[in-house]
Amino acid sequence: MIEFLFALIGLSIQLIFLYKRKMLTDNRNEIWLWIGTAILFIAGLTLGNIYGSEIKTLPLLMVPLMAYIIYRLLFWTYLSAFKEEPVDTFWSMNIKLMRLGVFNFLFWFLALVVPVLVAFKLVK
C-alpha cells in the first residue's frame, strides 16, 4: 500500500499537469510548489538511501522536483518562442495547435522517464 502512495506522490506534478495545469504557472502557487517538491526530493533521497532495499518506490519521491524543473524549462522555452502560454490541445488535428501537442508530448516523456531514471540511479 505504501508503494502505491509513493507512486501517486511521485506523479503529483503530472497529475496537476493533467487536471489543473494553470496551477503550475500561477505565481501564487510557485513558491509552494518549489518548497513542496524540494522537501519531497530531500525526503526521497534520504529515506531511499536508508530504506531503499525495503521500499522499492521511495526514489519516486524525488520525481516531482525534477518533473517541475522540466515543466518550467519547457514552459519558459515555449513562452519565449511563441509568445503565448501552452494549453492542452494534444488531440486536436488543427495544424496550428500541433506545436502545443509537441509541448505536451515532450513534457510527458521528459518529466516521466528522465526523473524516474535519475531517481533510481541516485538511490543505491
C-alpha positions as a Python dict, from the first residue, in 0.01 Angstrom:
ca = {
    (1, 'M'): (0, 0, 0),
    (2, 'I'): (282, 241, 84),
    (3, 'E'): (441, 173, -257),
    (4, 'F'): (119, 286, -426),
    (5, 'L'): (116, 605, -216),
    (6, 'F'): (476, 684, -312),
    (7, 'A'): (390, 624, -679),
    (8, 'L'): (99, 872, -655),
    (9, 'I'): (317, 1129, -483),
    (10, 'G'): (584, 1074, -748),
    (11, 'L'): (331, 1153, -1020),
    (12, 'S'): (193, 1461, -846),
    (13, 'I'): (328, 1712, -1099),
    (14, 'Q'): (199, 1500, -1386),
    (15, 'L'): (-143, 1479, -1221),
    (16, 'I'): (-151, 1856, -1170),
    (17, 'F'): (-46, 1896, -1534),
    (18, 'L'): (-330, 1670, -1640),
    (19, 'Y'): (-611, 1819, -1430),
    (20, 'K'): (-507, 2167, -1305),
    (21, 'R'): (-235, 2287, -1541),
    (22, 'K'): (-289, 2654, -1453),
    (23, 'M'): (-169, 2572, -1100),
    (24, 'L'): (181, 2503, -1237),
    (25, 'T'): (217, 2854, -1380),
    (26, 'D'): (27, 3057, -1120),
    (27, 'N'): (272, 3283, -937),
    (28, 'R'): (81, 3239, -609),
    (29, 'N'): (150, 2863, -615),
    (30, 'E'): (504, 2870, -750),
    (31, 'I'): (691, 2912, -421),
    (32, 'W'): (482, 2638, -256),
    (33, 'L'): (545, 2401, -545),
    (34, 'W'): (919, 2465, -524),
    (35, 'I'): (923, 2415, -145),
    (36, 'G'): (699, 2108, -152),
    (37, 'T'): (888, 1936, -431),
    (38, 'A'): (1225, 2018, -271),
    (39, 'I'): (1111, 1866, 59),
    (40, 'L'): (992, 1555, -123),
    (41, 'F'): (1324, 1531, -310),
    (42, 'I'): (1528, 1552, 10),
    (43, 'A'): (1299, 1303, 186),
    (44, 'G'): (1316, 1063, -109),
    (45, 'L'): (1692, 1083, -131),
    (46, 'T'): (1746, 1046, 243),
    (47, 'L'): (1487, 775, 308),
    (48, 'G'): (1575, 599, -17),
    (49, 'N'): (1935, 562, 92),
    (50, 'I'): (1828, 440, 436),
    (51, 'Y'): (1531, 214, 349),
    (52, 'G'): (1582, 175, -26),
    (53, 'S'): (1604, -203, -23),
    (54, 'E'): (1288, -240, 185),
    (55, 'I'): (1060, 5, -2),
    (56, 'K'): (1142, -2, -371),
    (57, 'T'): (932, 304, -465),
    (58, 'L'): (1094, 552, -224),
    (59, 'P'): (1303, 709, -504),
    (60, 'L'): (977, 820, -668),
    (61, 'L'): (954, 1092, -404),
    (62, 'M'): (1237, 1268, -590),
    (63, 'V'): (1046, 1277, -920),
    (64, 'P'): (817, 1580, -854),
    (65, 'L'): (1106, 1828, -823),
    (66, 'M'): (1271, 1705, -1142),
    (67, 'A'): (937, 1700, -1325),
    (68, 'Y'): (859, 2054, -1213),
    (69, 'I'): (1200, 2177, -1327),
    (70, 'I'): (1144, 2013, -1665),
    (71, 'Y'): (797, 2168, -1688),
    (72, 'R'): (925, 2517, -1606),
    (73, 'L'): (1208, 2488, -1860),
    (74, 'L'): (970, 2370, -2131),
    (75, 'F'): (716, 2636, -2034),
    (76, 'W'): (972, 2920, -2050),
    (77, 'T'): (1107, 2790, -2381),
    (78, 'Y'): (758, 2769, -2531),
    (79, 'L'): (662, 3110, -2395),
    (80, 'S'): (971, 3278, -2536),
    (81, 'A'): (938, 3106, -2874),
    (82, 'F'): (565, 3156, -2934),
    (83, 'K'): (476, 3448, -2700),
    (84, 'E'): (180, 3256, -2554),
    (85, 'E'): (122, 3001, -2280),
    (86, 'P'): (80, 2640, -2388),
    (87, 'V'): (-264, 2482, -2344),
    (88, 'D'): (-386, 2124, -2362),
    (89, 'T'): (-473, 2054, -2727),
    (90, 'F'): (-281, 1733, -2794),
    (91, 'W'): (-574, 1553, -2956),
    (92, 'S'): (-667, 1840, -3186),
    (93, 'M'): (-593, 1795, -3556),
    (94, 'N'): (-554, 2168, -3618),
    (95, 'I'): (-201, 2209, -3757),
    (96, 'K'): (-162, 2544, -3577),
    (97, 'L'): (-212, 2364, -3247),
    (98, 'M'): (38, 2086, -3319),
    (99, 'R'): (318, 2284, -3152),
    (100, 'L'): (111, 2262, -2833),
    (101, 'G'): (87, 1888, -2887),
    (102, 'V'): (463, 1867, -2917),
    (103, 'F'): (499, 2065, -2593),
    (104, 'N'): (258, 1829, -2415),
    (105, 'F'): (433, 1520, -2553),
    (106, 'L'): (777, 1648, -2455),
    (107, 'F'): (658, 1722, -2102),
    (108, 'W'): (503, 1378, -2057),
    (109, 'F'): (804, 1198, -2196),
    (110, 'L'): (1077, 1404, -2030),
    (111, 'A'): (901, 1453, -1696),
    (112, 'L'): (822, 1084, -1657),
    (113, 'V'): (1119, 899, -1799),
    (114, 'V'): (1414, 1120, -1706),
    (115, 'P'): (1324, 1184, -1338),
    (116, 'V'): (1241, 819, -1272),
    (117, 'L'): (1568, 702, -1423),
    (118, 'V'): (1767, 966, -1233),
    (119, 'A'): (1586, 897, -903),
    (120, 'F'): (1657, 526, -913),
    (121, 'K'): (2022, 593, -1001),
    (122, 'L'): (2064, 833, -706),
    (123, 'V'): (1936, 580, -453),
    (124, 'K'): (2161, 280, -410),
}
